[in-house]
Amino acid sequence: MKRTYAQVVKQIETLKQEADKLRRQEIDGVVSRIREAIEHYGLTAEDLGLAPKAARGAKAAAKPAAKTRRKSAKAGPAGARVVKFRDEAGRTWGGIGKRPQWLRDALAAGKTLQDFAVK
């Protein structure tokens, strides 16, 4: 027996109601676990970043601005990169990122990475 449009719409509405009920139950469980963790660790609204903007601004003013980018510990001074592969023409590659065209061409011609490894 084929279902009618009205039957499908009714089924969709029933499923939406069931989904909303399940979502509310899941949210209640999550909120309960969050409250337990807050109580267990003695967290405040400020700890969670939920303090009023004035309070957050005062705390932020007391702290120096955090750096948004960090330099790699391996990078060393600006421009100094570790060379891991070199060809006879002096072209180099550090082994990070896409392989340069000269190296791809050499590998396609039968060479191996070990042939270019800097020792």
N, CA, C and O atoms as CSV, one atom per row, in Angstrom:
chain,resi,resn,atom,element,x,y,z
A,1,MET,N,N,0.835,-1.185,0.000
A,1,MET,CA,C,0.000,0.000,0.000
A,1,MET,C,C,0.879,1.247,0.000
A,1,MET,O,O,1.793,1.353,0.817
A,2,LYS,N,N,0.620,2.177,-0.890
A,2,LYS,CA,C,1.384,3.409,-0.972
A,2,LYS,C,C,0.951,4.366,0.129
A,2,LYS,O,O,-0.213,4.433,0.522
A,3,ARG,N,N,1.952,5.104,0.607
A,3,ARG,CA,C,1.628,6.114,1.611
A,3,ARG,C,C,1.267,7.409,0.888
A,3,ARG,O,O,1.732,7.676,-0.220
A,4,THR,N,N,0.446,8.187,1.531
A,4,THR,CA,C,0.061,9.473,0.954
A,4,THR,C,C,0.993,10.565,1.484
A,4,THR,O,O,1.735,10.374,2.447
A,5,TYR,N,N,0.920,11.680,0.833
A,5,TYR,CA,C,1.708,12.834,1.259
A,5,TYR,C,C,1.376,13.197,2.700
A,5,TYR,O,O,2.277,13.459,3.497
A,6,ALA,N,N,0.117,13.214,3.031
A,6,ALA,CA,C,-0.321,13.571,4.383
A,6,ALA,C,C,0.256,12.602,5.423
A,6,ALA,O,O,0.620,13.017,6.524
A,7,GLN,N,N,0.338,11.324,5.077
A,7,GLN,CA,C,0.889,10.348,6.008
A,7,GLN,C,C,2.392,10.596,6.224
A,7,GLN,O,O,2.889,10.484,7.345
A,8,VAL,N,N,3.090,10.924,5.166
A,8,VAL,CA,C,4.527,11.197,5.280
A,8,VAL,C,C,4.761,12.453,6.114
A,8,VAL,O,O,5.655,12.478,6.960
A,9,VAL,N,N,3.959,13.500,5.879
A,9,VAL,CA,C,4.088,14.730,6.654
A,9,VAL,C,C,3.828,14.449,8.132
A,9,VAL,O,O,4.541,14.965,8.992
A,10,LYS,N,N,2.825,13.644,8.432
A,10,LYS,CA,C,2.504,13.294,9.820
A,10,LYS,C,C,3.667,12.511,10.448
A,10,LYS,O,O,4.014,12.733,11.608
A,11,GLN,N,N,4.265,11.596,9.675
A,11,GLN,CA,C,5.393,10.813,10.171
A,11,GLN,C,C,6.594,11.732,10.446
A,11,GLN,O,O,7.296,11.569,11.443
A,12,ILE,N,N,6.814,12.688,9.554
A,12,ILE,CA,C,7.912,13.643,9.748
A,12,ILE,C,C,7.702,14.426,11.036
A,12,ILE,O,O,8.639,14.609,11.814
A,13,GLU,N,N,6.483,14.888,11.263
A,13,GLU,CA,C,6.177,15.651,12.482
A,13,GLU,C,C,6.394,14.798,13.729
A,13,GLU,O,O,6.926,15.282,14.728
A,14,THR,N,N,5.990,13.552,13.676
A,14,THR,CA,C,6.186,12.641,14.804
A,14,THR,C,C,7.673,12.432,15.068
A,14,THR,O,O,8.111,12.439,16.218
A,15,LEU,N,N,8.447,12.247,14.000
A,15,LEU,CA,C,9.885,12.065,14.157
A,15,LEU,C,C,10.568,13.323,14.697
A,15,LEU,O,O,11.503,13.231,15.492
A,16,LYS,N,N,10.099,14.503,14.265
A,16,LYS,CA,C,10.647,15.757,14.780
A,16,LYS,C,C,10.403,15.867,16.277
A,16,LYS,O,O,11.292,16.261,17.031
A,17,GLN,N,N,9.205,15.521,16.700
A,17,GLN,CA,C,8.882,15.578,18.131
A,17,GLN,C,C,9.754,14.596,18.917
A,17,GLN,O,O,10.255,14.925,19.992
A,18,GLU,N,N,9.929,13.400,18.379
A,18,GLU,CA,C,10.763,12.397,19.035
A,18,GLU,C,C,12.221,12.869,19.105
A,18,GLU,O,O,12.890,12.681,20.120
A,19,ALA,N,N,12.704,13.480,18.024
A,19,ALA,CA,C,14.074,13.984,17.990
A,19,ALA,C,C,14.263,15.103,19.019
A,19,ALA,O,O,15.279,15.148,19.711
A,20,ASP,N,N,13.279,16.005,19.115
A,20,ASP,CA,C,13.361,17.090,20.099
A,20,ASP,C,C,13.403,16.536,21.523
A,20,ASP,O,O,14.154,17.031,22.363
A,21,LYS,N,N,12.603,15.519,21.790
A,21,LYS,CA,C,12.568,14.907,23.117
A,21,LYS,C,C,13.920,14.269,23.438
A,21,LYS,O,O,14.441,14.443,24.539
A,22,LEU,N,N,14.485,13.538,22.491
A,22,LEU,CA,C,15.789,12.901,22.698
A,22,LEU,C,C,16.892,13.940,22.880
A,22,LEU,O,O,17.789,13.757,23.703
A,23,ARG,N,N,16.828,15.019,22.120
A,23,ARG,CA,C,17.815,16.085,22.235
A,23,ARG,C,C,17.763,16.715,23.618
A,23,ARG,O,O,18.802,16.950,24.235
A,24,ARG,N,N,16.557,16.990,24.108
A,24,ARG,CA,C,16.409,17.562,25.447
A,24,ARG,C,C,16.998,16.633,26.504
A,24,ARG,O,O,17.652,17.094,27.439
A,25,GLN,N,N,16.769,15.324,26.362
A,25,GLN,CA,C,17.308,14.360,27.319
A,25,GLN,C,C,18.839,14.363,27.285
A,25,GLN,O,O,19.488,14.343,28.330
A,26,GLU,N,N,19.403,14.388,26.086
A,26,GLU,CA,C,20.855,14.412,25.961
A,26,GLU,C,C,21.437,15.692,26.552
A,26,GLU,O,O,22.452,15.655,27.247
A,27,ILE,N,N,20.797,16.813,26.276
A,27,ILE,CA,C,21.264,18.093,26.818
A,27,ILE,C,C,21.212,18.069,28.338
A,27,ILE,O,O,22.139,18.541,28.996
A,28,ASP,N,N,20.148,17.529,28.898
A,28,ASP,CA,C,20.032,17.439,30.361
A,28,ASP,C,C,21.203,16.643,30.935
A,28,ASP,O,O,21.759,17.019,31.967
A,29,GLY,N,N,21.581,15.548,30.275
A,29,GLY,CA,C,22.712,14.752,30.732
A,29,GLY,C,C,24.027,15.511,30.643
A,29,GLY,O,O,24.852,15.446,31.554
A,30,VAL,N,N,24.220,16.232,29.543
A,30,VAL,CA,C,25.452,17.008,29.359
A,30,VAL,C,C,25.532,18.110,30.410
A,30,VAL,O,O,26.578,18.307,31.030
A,31,VAL,N,N,24.437,18.821,30.610
A,31,VAL,CA,C,24.412,19.903,31.590
A,31,VAL,C,C,24.698,19.353,32.981
A,31,VAL,O,O,25.417,19.974,33.763
A,32,SER,N,N,24.146,18.211,33.282
A,32,SER,CA,C,24.378,17.582,34.583
A,32,SER,C,C,25.864,17.268,34.779
A,32,SER,O,O,26.418,17.535,35.845
A,33,ARG,N,N,26.509,16.702,33.753
A,33,ARG,CA,C,27.937,16.375,33.854
A,33,ARG,C,C,28.784,17.641,33.960
A,33,ARG,O,O,29.782,17.664,34.679
A,34,ILE,N,N,28.391,18.679,33.253
A,34,ILE,CA,C,29.131,19.945,33.324
A,34,ILE,C,C,29.011,20.537,34.720
A,34,ILE,O,O,30.000,21.004,35.285
A,35,ARG,N,N,27.811,20.519,35.275
A,35,ARG,CA,C,27.614,21.051,36.632
A,35,ARG,C,C,28.445,20.274,37.649
A,35,ARG,O,O,29.038,20.868,38.549
A,36,GLU,N,N,28.491,18.963,37.511
A,36,GLU,CA,C,29.303,18.147,38.419
A,36,GLU,C,C,30.771,18.539,38.322
A,36,GLU,O,O,31.448,18.668,39.342
A,37,ALA,N,N,31.268,18.730,37.099
A,37,ALA,CA,C,32.673,19.095,36.912
A,37,ALA,C,C,32.950,20.483,37.484
A,37,ALA,O,O,33.992,20.700,38.103
A,38,ILE,N,N,32.044,21.409,37.287
A,38,ILE,CA,C,32.214,22.762,37.821
A,38,ILE,C,C,32.287,22.711,39.341
A,38,ILE,O,O,33.139,23.354,39.954
A,39,GLU,N,N,31.399,21.954,39.932
A,39,GLU,CA,C,31.382,21.829,41.389
A,39,GLU,C,C,32.636,21.108,41.884
A,39,GLU,O,O,33.246,21.526,42.868
A,40,HIS,N,N,33.015,20.043,41.215
A,40,HIS,CA,C,34.183,19.251,41.622
A,40,HIS,C,C,35.462,20.081,41.597
A,40,HIS,O,O,36.270,19.999,42.522
A,41,TYR,N,N,35.655,20.881,40.542
A,41,TYR,CA,C,36.878,21.654,40.393
A,41,TYR,C,C,36.768,23.076,40.938
A,41,TYR,O,O,37.749,23.820,40.930
A,42,GLY,N,N,35.586,23.455,41.408
A,42,GLY,CA,C,35.403,24.798,41.960
A,42,GLY,C,C,35.582,25.890,40.926
A,42,GLY,O,O,36.127,26.952,41.226
A,43,LEU,N,N,35.127,25.634,39.711
A,43,LEU,CA,C,35.292,26.599,38.626
A,43,LEU,C,C,34.334,27.768,38.782
A,43,LEU,O,O,33.239,27.623,39.324
A,44,THR,N,N,34.763,28.928,38.300
A,44,THR,CA,C,33.924,30.123,38.317
A,44,THR,C,C,33.558,30.494,36.886
A,44,THR,O,O,34.107,29.953,35.926
A,45,ALA,N,N,32.618,31.429,36.765
A,45,ALA,CA,C,32.226,31.908,35.440
A,45,ALA,C,C,33.430,32.518,34.729
A,45,ALA,O,O,33.562,32.401,33.511
A,46,GLU,N,N,34.303,33.165,35.491
A,46,GLU,CA,C,35.505,33.762,34.913
A,46,GLU,C,C,36.435,32.676,34.378
A,46,GLU,O,O,37.029,32.837,33.312
A,47,ASP,N,N,36.564,31.563,35.119
A,47,ASP,CA,C,37.395,30.447,34.657
A,47,ASP,C,C,36.896,29.901,33.326
A,47,ASP,O,O,37.685,29.473,32.484
A,48,LEU,N,N,35.592,29.920,33.144
A,48,LEU,CA,C,34.986,29.368,31.939
A,48,LEU,C,C,34.853,30.400,30.825
A,48,LEU,O,O,34.351,30.088,29.745
A,49,GLY,N,N,35.299,31.628,31.081
A,49,GLY,CA,C,35.196,32.678,30.073
A,49,GLY,C,C,33.784,33.211,29.949
A,49,GLY,O,O,33.402,33.747,28.909
A,50,LEU,N,N,33.001,33.062,31.024
A,50,LEU,CA,C,31.609,33.490,30.991
A,50,LEU,C,C,31.347,34.709,31.858
A,50,LEU,O,O,30.194,35.100,32.037
A,51,ALA,N,N,32.403,35.320,32.402
A,51,ALA,CA,C,32.247,36.490,33.250
A,51,ALA,C,C,31.783,37.661,32.400
A,51,ALA,O,O,32.008,37.673,31.190
A,52,PRO,N,N,31.138,38.642,33.016
A,52,PRO,CA,C,30.736,39.837,32.257
A,52,PRO,C,C,31.953,40.475,31.592
A,52,PRO,O,O,33.078,40.333,32.071
A,53,LYS,N,N,31.718,41.172,30.495
A,53,LYS,CA,C,32.820,41.735,29.713
A,53,LYS,C,C,33.696,42.666,30.540
A,53,LYS,O,O,34.909,42.687,30.332
A,54,ALA,N,N,33.141,43.430,31.458
A,54,ALA,CA,C,33.925,44.345,32.281
A,54,ALA,C,C,34.922,43.565,33.130
A,54,ALA,O,O,36.073,43.981,33.262
A,55,ALA,N,N,34.501,42.445,33.704
A,55,ALA,CA,C,35.394,41.642,34.543
A,55,ALA,C,C,36.475,40.997,33.689
A,55,ALA,O,O,37.634,40.931,34.098
A,56,ARG,N,N,36.103,40.525,32.515
A,56,ARG,CA,C,37.091,39.911,31.625
A,56,ARG,C,C,38.099,40.947,31.161
A,56,ARG,O,O,39.288,40.653,31.041
A,57,GLY,N,N,37.621,42.168,30.897
A,57,GLY,CA,C,38.509,43.226,30.434
A,57,GLY,C,C,39.533,43.591,31.494
A,57,GLY,O,O,40.697,43.833,31.172
A,58,ALA,N,N,39.115,43.633,32.758
A,58,ALA,CA,C,40.038,43.965,33.840
A,58,ALA,C,C,41.093,42.888,33.982
A,58,ALA,O,O,42.267,43.194,34.192
A,59,LYS,N,N,40.694,41.640,33.872
A,59,LYS,CA,C,41.645,40.541,33.988
A,59,LYS,C,C,42.584,40.545,32.792
A,59,LYS,O,O,43.785,40.320,32.944
A,60,ALA,N,N,42.050,40.799,31.612
A,60,ALA,CA,C,42.873,40.822,30.414
A,60,ALA,C,C,43.880,41.969,30.474
A,60,ALA,O,O,45.006,41.829,29.996
A,61,ALA,N,N,43.486,43.090,31.053
A,61,ALA,CA,C,44.386,44.230,31.156
A,61,ALA,C,C,45.541,43.923,32.101
A,61,ALA,O,O,46.638,44.456,31.936
A,62,ALA,N,N,45.303,43.077,33.078
A,62,ALA,CA,C,46.341,42.733,34.047
A,62,ALA,C,C,47.373,41.781,33.455
A,62,ALA,O,O,48.516,41.748,33.913
A,63,LYS,N,N,46.992,41.018,32.457
A,63,LYS,CA,C,47.892,40.050,31.836
A,63,LYS,C,C,48.469,40.619,30.554
A,63,LYS,O,O,47.776,41.333,29.829
A,64,PRO,N,N,49.724,40.314,30.261
A,64,PRO,CA,C,50.258,40.728,28.959
A,64,PRO,C,C,49.581,39.941,27.847
A,64,PRO,O,O,49.142,38.809,28.051
A,65,ALA,N,N,49.503,40.540,26.689
A,65,ALA,CA,C,48.843,39.887,25.555
A,65,ALA,C,C,49.593,38.617,25.179
A,65,ALA,O,O,50.823,38.604,25.121
A,66,ALA,N,N,48.847,37.558,24.926
A,66,ALA,CA,C,49.451,36.284,24.534
A,66,ALA,C,C,49.854,36.345,23.073
A,66,ALA,O,O,49.176,36.966,22.254
A,67,LYS,N,N,50.958,35.698,22.756
A,67,LYS,CA,C,51.388,35.639,21.362
A,67,LYS,C,C,50.476,34.675,20.619
A,67,LYS,O,O,50.109,33.622,21.140
A,68,THR,N,N,50.119,35.042,19.411
A,68,THR,CA,C,49.213,34.189,18.645
A,68,THR,C,C,49.962,33.163,17.818
A,68,THR,O,O,49.397,32.122,17.481
A,69,ARG,N,N,51.216,33.425,17.480
A,69,ARG,CA,C,51.978,32.482,16.671
A,69,ARG,C,C,53.253,32.135,17.417
A,69,ARG,O,O,53.873,32.985,18.056
A,70,ARG,N,N,53.620,30.900,17.325
A,70,ARG,CA,C,54.851,30.451,17.951
A,70,ARG,C,C,55.815,29.987,16.879
A,70,ARG,O,O,55.419,29.376,15.887
A,71,LYS,N,N,57.072,30.283,17.092
A,71,LYS,CA,C,58.082,29.804,16.159
A,71,LYS,C,C,58.419,28.371,16.507
A,71,LYS,O,O,58.423,27.986,17.677
A,72,SER,N,N,58.693,27.612,15.521
A,72,SER,CA,C,59.089,26.229,15.730
A,72,SER,C,C,60.423,26.194,16.448
A,72,SER,O,O,61.328,26.966,16.132
A,73,ALA,N,N,60.542,25.303,17.409
A,73,ALA,CA,C,61.796,25.176,18.143
A,73,ALA,C,C,62.919,24.720,17.230
A,73,ALA,O,O,64.083,25.012,17.502
A,74,LYS,N,N,62.603,24.014,16.158
A,74,LYS,CA,C,63.605,23.494,15.239
A,74,LYS,C,C,64.045,24.528,14.215
A,74,LYS,O,O,65.106,24.384,13.608
A,75,ALA,N,N,63.247,25.565,14.018
A,75,ALA,CA,C,63.498,26.501,12.933
A,75,ALA,C,C,64.762,27.328,13.145
A,75,ALA,O,O,65.464,27.636,12.182
A,76,GLY,N,N,65.058,27.686,14.376
A,76,GLY,CA,C,66.236,28.499,14.630
A,76,GLY,C,C,65.995,29.925,14.170
A,76,GLY,O,O,64.848,30.361,14.084
A,77,PRO,N,N,67.062,30.657,13.873
A,77,PRO,CA,C,66.909,32.043,13.431
A,77,PRO,C,C,66.116,32.137,12.133
A,77,PRO,O,O,66.021,31.176,11.370
A,78,ALA,N,N,65.555,33.308,11.902
A,78,ALA,CA,C,64.742,33.496,10.702
A,78,ALA,C,C,65.534,33.158,9.457
A,78,ALA,O,O,66.668,33.607,9.294
A,79,GLY,N,N,64.951,32.382,8.596
A,79,GLY,CA,C,65.587,32.026,7.344
A,79,GLY,C,C,66.474,30.797,7.436
A,79,GLY,O,O,66.816,30.211,6.409
A,80,ALA,N,N,66.854,30.393,8.634
A,80,ALA,CA,C,67.732,29.226,8.782
A,80,ALA,C,C,66.875,27.968,8.827
A,80,ALA,O,O,66.121,27.757,9.777
A,81,ARG,N,N,66.988,27.165,7.835
A,81,ARG,CA,C,66.226,25.915,7.762
A,81,ARG,C,C,67.203,24.756,7.630
A,81,ARG,O,O,68.287,24.901,7.066
A,82,VAL,N,N,66.813,23.629,8.147
A,82,VAL,CA,C,67.643,22.445,8.061
A,82,VAL,C,C,67.518,21.866,6.658
A,82,VAL,O,O,66.411,21.632,6.175
A,83,VAL,N,N,68.640,21.637,6.013
A,83,VAL,CA,C,68.657,21.055,4.675
A,83,VAL,C,C,68.850,19.555,4.830
A,83,VAL,O,O,69.826,19.103,5.428
A,84,LYS,N,N,67.922,18.793,4.290
A,84,LYS,CA,C,68.006,17.338,4.381
A,84,LYS,C,C,68.366,16.693,3.045
A,84,LYS,O,O,68.893,15.582,2.997
A,85,PHE,N,N,68.070,17.419,1.952
A,85,PHE,CA,C,68.334,16.868,0.623
A,85,PHE,C,C,68.961,17.938,-0.259
A,85,PHE,O,O,68.553,19.099,-0.222
A,86,ARG,N,N,69.976,17.537,-1.069
A,86,ARG,CA,C,70.675,18.477,-1.949
A,86,ARG,C,C,71.084,17.736,-3.224
A,86,ARG,O,O,71.477,16.570,-3.182
A,87,ASP,N,N,70.982,18.438,-4.362
A,87,ASP,CA,C,71.455,17.825,-5.613
A,87,ASP,C,C,72.795,18.425,-6.011
A,87,ASP,O,O,73.314,19.303,-5.322
A,88,GLU,N,N,73.363,17.947,-7.134
A,88,GLU,CA,C,74.676,18.418,-7.581
A,88,GLU,C,C,74.669,19.900,-7.935
A,88,GLU,O,O,75.702,20.565,-7.855
A,89,ALA,N,N,73.504,20.420,-8.327
A,89,ALA,CA,C,73.411,21.825,-8.709
A,89,ALA,C,C,73.273,22.742,-7.488
A,89,ALA,O,O,73.225,23.964,-7.634
A,90,GLY,N,N,73.209,22.152,-6.275
A,90,GLY,CA,C,73.107,22.953,-5.067
A,90,GLY,C,C,71.686,23.253,-4.631
A,90,GLY,O,O,71.481,23.958,-3.642
A,91,ARG,N,N,70.708,22.737,-5.343
A,91,ARG,CA,C,69.311,22.942,-4.954
A,91,ARG,C,C,69.020,22.099,-3.717
A,91,ARG,O,O,69.484,20.964,-3.610
A,92,THR,N,N,68.249,22.657,-2.782
A,92,THR,CA,C,68.009,21.977,-1.511
A,92,THR,C,C,66.531,21.863,-1.198
A,92,THR,O,O,65.688,22.557,-1.766
A,93,TRP,N,N,66.249,20.956,-0.269
A,93,TRP,CA,C,64.889,20.774,0.257
A,93,TRP,C,C,65.024,20.296,1.691
A,93,TRP,O,O,65.856,19.438,1.985
A,94,GLY,N,N,64.219,20.841,2.580
A,94,GLY,CA,C,64.275,20.501,4.000
A,94,GLY,C,C,63.472,19.282,4.385
A,94,GLY,O,O,63.520,18.863,5.542
A,95,GLY,N,N,62.733,18.698,3.459
A,95,GLY,CA,C,61.950,17.510,3.767
A,95,GLY,C,C,60.556,17.807,4.271
A,95,GLY,O,O,59.821,16.888,4.633
A,96,ILE,N,N,60.179,19.073,4.301
A,96,ILE,CA,C,58.858,19.460,4.773
A,96,ILE,C,C,58.100,20.095,3.619
A,96,ILE,O,O,58.653,20.896,2.865
A,97,GLY,N,N,56.849,19.735,3.488
A,97,GLY,CA,C,56.032,20.300,2.424
A,97,GLY,C,C,56.165,19.509,1.137
A,97,GLY,O,O,56.733,18.417,1.103
A,98,LYS,N,N,55.629,20.090,0.092
A,98,LYS,CA,C,55.635,19.434,-1.210
A,98,LYS,C,C,57.065,19.303,-1.736
A,98,LYS,O,O,57.867,20.228,-1.608
A,99,ARG,N,N,57.373,18.170,-2.315
A,99,ARG,CA,C,58.702,17.970,-2.892
A,99,ARG,C,C,58.899,18.928,-4.059
A,99,ARG,O,O,57.993,19.116,-4.870
A,100,PRO,N,N,60.083,19.535,-4.148
A,100,PRO,CA,C,60.332,20.453,-5.264
A,100,PRO,C,C,60.395,19.697,-6.588
A,100,PRO,O,O,60.650,18.493,-6.627
A,101,GLN,N,N,60.158,20.432,-7.663
A,101,GLN,CA,C,60.102,19.817,-8.989
A,101,GLN,C,C,61.397,19.117,-9.353
A,101,GLN,O,O,61.354,18.038,-9.943
A,102,TRP,N,N,62.557,19.693,-9.022
A,102,TRP,CA,C,63.831,19.062,-9.372
A,102,TRP,C,C,63.962,17.687,-8.731
A,102,TRP,O,O,64.520,16.766,-9.328
A,103,LEU,N,N,63.444,17.551,-7.504
A,103,LEU,CA,C,63.526,16.271,-6.809
A,103,LEU,C,C,62.513,15.277,-7.388
A,103,LEU,O,O,62.819,14.094,-7.542
A,104,ARG,N,N,61.335,15.749,-7.700
A,104,ARG,CA,C,60.333,14.861,-8.304
A,104,ARG,C,C,60.815,14.328,-9.646
A,104,ARG,O,O,60.622,13.155,-9.966
A,105,ASP,N,N,61.445,15.204,-10.430
A,105,ASP,CA,C,61.970,14.778,-11.729
A,105,ASP,C,C,63.059,13.724,-11.564
A,105,ASP,O,O,63.088,12.734,-12.295
A,106,ALA,N,N,63.957,13.941,-10.599
A,106,ALA,CA,C,65.051,12.993,-10.371
A,106,ALA,C,C,64.522,11.643,-9.888
A,106,ALA,O,O,65.022,10.597,-10.301
A,107,LEU,N,N,63.517,11.661,-9.017
A,107,LEU,CA,C,62.935,10.413,-8.520
A,107,LEU,C,C,62.236,9.662,-9.654
A,107,LEU,O,O,62.288,8.434,-9.725
A,108,ALA,N,N,61.581,10.418,-10.538
A,108,ALA,CA,C,60.918,9.791,-11.676
A,108,ALA,C,C,61.938,9.171,-12.631
A,108,ALA,O,O,61.631,8.216,-13.346
A,109,ALA,N,N,63.152,9.721,-12.636
A,109,ALA,CA,C,64.205,9.215,-13.514
A,109,ALA,C,C,64.940,8.023,-12.905
A,109,ALA,O,O,65.871,7.497,-13.515
A,110,GLY,N,N,64.531,7.589,-11.703
A,110,GLY,CA,C,65.119,6.392,-11.119
A,110,GLY,C,C,65.996,6.619,-9.901
A,110,GLY,O,O,66.456,5.653,-9.293
A,111,LYS,N,N,66.240,7.862,-9.531
A,111,LYS,CA,C,67.036,8.130,-8.339
A,111,LYS,C,C,66.205,7.840,-7.096
A,111,LYS,O,O,64.988,7.677,-7.177
A,112,THR,N,N,66.875,7.777,-5.937
A,112,THR,CA,C,66.168,7.574,-4.665
A,112,THR,C,C,66.434,8.769,-3.767
A,112,THR,O,O,67.361,9.541,-4.011
A,113,LEU,N,N,65.629,8.922,-2.736
A,113,LEU,CA,C,65.842,10.011,-1.795
A,113,LEU,C,C,67.215,9.910,-1.143
A,113,LEU,O,O,67.847,10.927,-0.854
A,114,GLN,N,N,67.673,8.693,-0.912
A,114,GLN,CA,C,68.976,8.509,-0.288
A,114,GLN,C,C,70.100,9.093,-1.151
A,114,GLN,O,O,71.141,9.493,-0.628
A,115,ASP,N,N,69.893,9.142,-2.461
A,115,ASP,CA,C,70.898,9.724,-3.346
A,115,ASP,C,C,71.104,11.208,-3.065
A,115,ASP,O,O,72.165,11.753,-3.368
A,116,PHE,N,N,70.102,11.866,-2.491
A,116,PHE,CA,C,70.156,13.296,-2.264
A,116,PHE,C,C,70.295,13.661,-0.784
A,116,PHE,O,O,70.406,14.839,-0.446
A,117,ALA,N,N,70.288,12.658,0.100
A,117,ALA,CA,C,70.347,12.917,1.538
A,117,ALA,C,C,71.656,13.611,1.912
A,117,ALA,O,O,72.737,13.212,1.477
A,118,VAL,N,N,71.531,14.667,2.736
A,118,VAL,CA,C,72.710,15.371,3.235
A,118,VAL,C,C,73.221,14.588,4.427
A,118,VAL,O,O,72.466,14.265,5.344
A,119,LYS,N,N,74.503,14.287,4.409
A,119,LYS,CA,C,75.070,13.450,5.482
A,119,LYS,C,C,75.769,14.275,6.515
A,119,LYS,O,O,76.300,13.732,7.483
